[in-house]
Amino acid sequence: MKKILVILSLVGSLFAVDGQKVFQENCTACHIGMISKADFMKQFKDVKAPPMVEISNRLRNTIQINAKNENEEDIHRFAVISYIKEYLKHPSFNYYMCNDSAISRFDVMPAQDHLSEDELQAVAEWIYDYFEDKEFK
C-alpha cells in the first residue's frame, strides 16, 4: 500500500502545475515580479500594473484572520490564496485592495478566465509563497 501511495504521489507531482511558469506566461506582460520601489518609480510611466511583490505584501497585510490557534498561518494562507483566485476570475472595484493611487493609475485588471482551476491555484500559491519574505522598498 505504501508503494502505491509513493507512486501516486510521484505521478501527481509530474503533472503538477508550476505557479511561477503560469505567472511568467500569463502575468508578466503587465506585472513585474520583484523590483525595488526606486527602480519601479523610474519605470512608472511605462508599466501597466503594480509589481507583484507589492500586491502580495498588500494582500498578506490587509487580509487578517482572527483565529488564535496553531492553524492561524494556514488559515491566513488559505484566505489570501482564495482571494487571489477569485480576483483573477472576477476583478472588481468592489473588492480591490490596491491603494487608491494604483487603482487610479492602472484601473482594474482584465479577468483571467482563460486559466484553469489548477493554474489559478498554482499561481495564487506561488504569489503568496514566493513573495512571503520579500519587501517592496
C-alpha positions in Angstrom: 0.0 0.0 0.0 2.8 2.4 0.9 4.4 1.8 -2.5 1.2 2.6 -4.3 0.9 5.9 -2.4 4.5 6.8 -3.1 4.0 6.1 -6.8 0.7 8.1 -7.0 2.5 11.0 -5.2 5.3 10.9 -7.7 3.0 10.7 -10.7 0.9 13.6 -9.3 4.0 15.7 -9.0 4.9 15.1 -12.6 1.6 16.7 -13.7 1.6 19.5 -11.1 1.1 23.0 -12.4 4.1 25.3 -11.9 2.8 28.6 -10.4 5.9 30.5 -11.4 5.5 29.3 -15.0 1.9 30.4 -15.0 2.9 33.8 -13.7 5.7 34.1 -16.4 3.4 33.1 -19.2 0.3 35.0 -18.2 1.1 37.9 -15.9 4.4 39.3 -16.8 3.0 41.2 -19.8 1.6 43.6 -17.2 3.2 42.8 -13.8 6.8 42.9 -12.8 7.5 40.3 -10.2 10.3 41.5 -7.9 11.6 45.1 -8.2 12.7 47.8 -5.8 10.4 50.8 -5.2 13.1 53.1 -6.6 13.5 51.0 -9.8 9.7 50.8 -10.2 9.3 54.5 -9.9 11.9 55.0 -12.6 9.7 52.9 -14.9 6.4 54.1 -13.6 5.2 55.8 -16.7 5.8 52.7 -18.8 4.5 49.9 -16.5 1.0 48.5 -17.0 0.3 47.2 -13.4 1.6 47.3 -9.9 4.6 44.9 -9.1 3.6 41.6 -7.8 5.8 41.9 -4.7 3.7 45.0 -3.7 0.4 43.2 -4.4 1.4 40.1 -2.5 2.5 42.1 0.5 -0.6 44.3 0.5 -2.9 41.2 0.4 -0.9 39.5 3.1 -1.1 42.5 5.4 -4.7 43.6 4.6 -6.4 40.2 4.9 -6.5 39.4 8.6 -7.5 36.3 10.4 -8.6 36.4 14.0 -8.0 32.7 14.7 -5.7 32.4 17.6 -4.5 28.8 17.3 -1.8 26.7 15.7 -3.5 26.8 12.4 -3.6 30.6 12.1 -0.9 30.8 9.4 -2.5 28.0 7.3 -5.9 29.7 7.6 -4.4 33.1 6.6 -2.6 31.5 3.6 -5.8 29.8 2.5 -7.8 33.1 2.7 -5.2 35.0 0.7 -4.9 32.3 -1.9 -8.7 32.1 -2.2 -8.9 35.9 -2.6 -6.3 35.9 -5.3 -8.0 33.1 -7.3 -11.4 34.8 -7.0 -10.0 38.2 -8.0 -8.2 36.7 -11.0 -11.5 35.3 -12.2 -13.7 38.3 -11.3 -11.7 41.5 -10.8 -13.8 44.4 -9.5 -13.7 47.8 -7.9 -16.0 46.3 -5.3 -13.2 44.4 -3.6 -9.9 45.6 -4.9 -7.1 46.0 -2.2 -4.7 48.2 -4.1 -4.0 51.7 -2.8 -6.1 54.4 -4.4 -3.2 55.8 -6.5 -2.5 52.4 -8.0 -6.1 51.8 -9.0 -6.4 55.3 -10.5 -3.2 54.8 -12.5 -3.8 51.2 -13.6 -7.5 50.6 -13.3 -8.9 47.1 -12.7 -7.1 44.2 -14.4 -9.0 42.1 -17.0 -10.4 38.8 -15.9 -8.1 35.8 -16.3 -10.8 33.5 -17.3 -8.6 31.5 -19.7 -6.8 30.0 -16.7 -7.8 26.6 -15.4 -8.6 26.0 -11.8 -5.2 24.2 -11.4 -3.4 27.1 -13.0 -5.3 29.6 -10.7 -4.4 27.6 -7.6 -0.8 27.2 -8.6 -0.2 30.9 -9.4 -2.1 32.1 -6.3 0.1 29.8 -4.1 3.2 31.0 -5.9 2.3 34.6 -5.4 1.7 34.0 -1.7 4.8 31.8 -1.1 7.4 33.4 -3.3 7.0 36.9 -2.1 6.5 36.0 1.6 9.8 37.4 2.9 10.4 40.0 0.2 9.6 43.7 0.6 8.8 46.4 -1.9 11.1 49.1 -0.7 
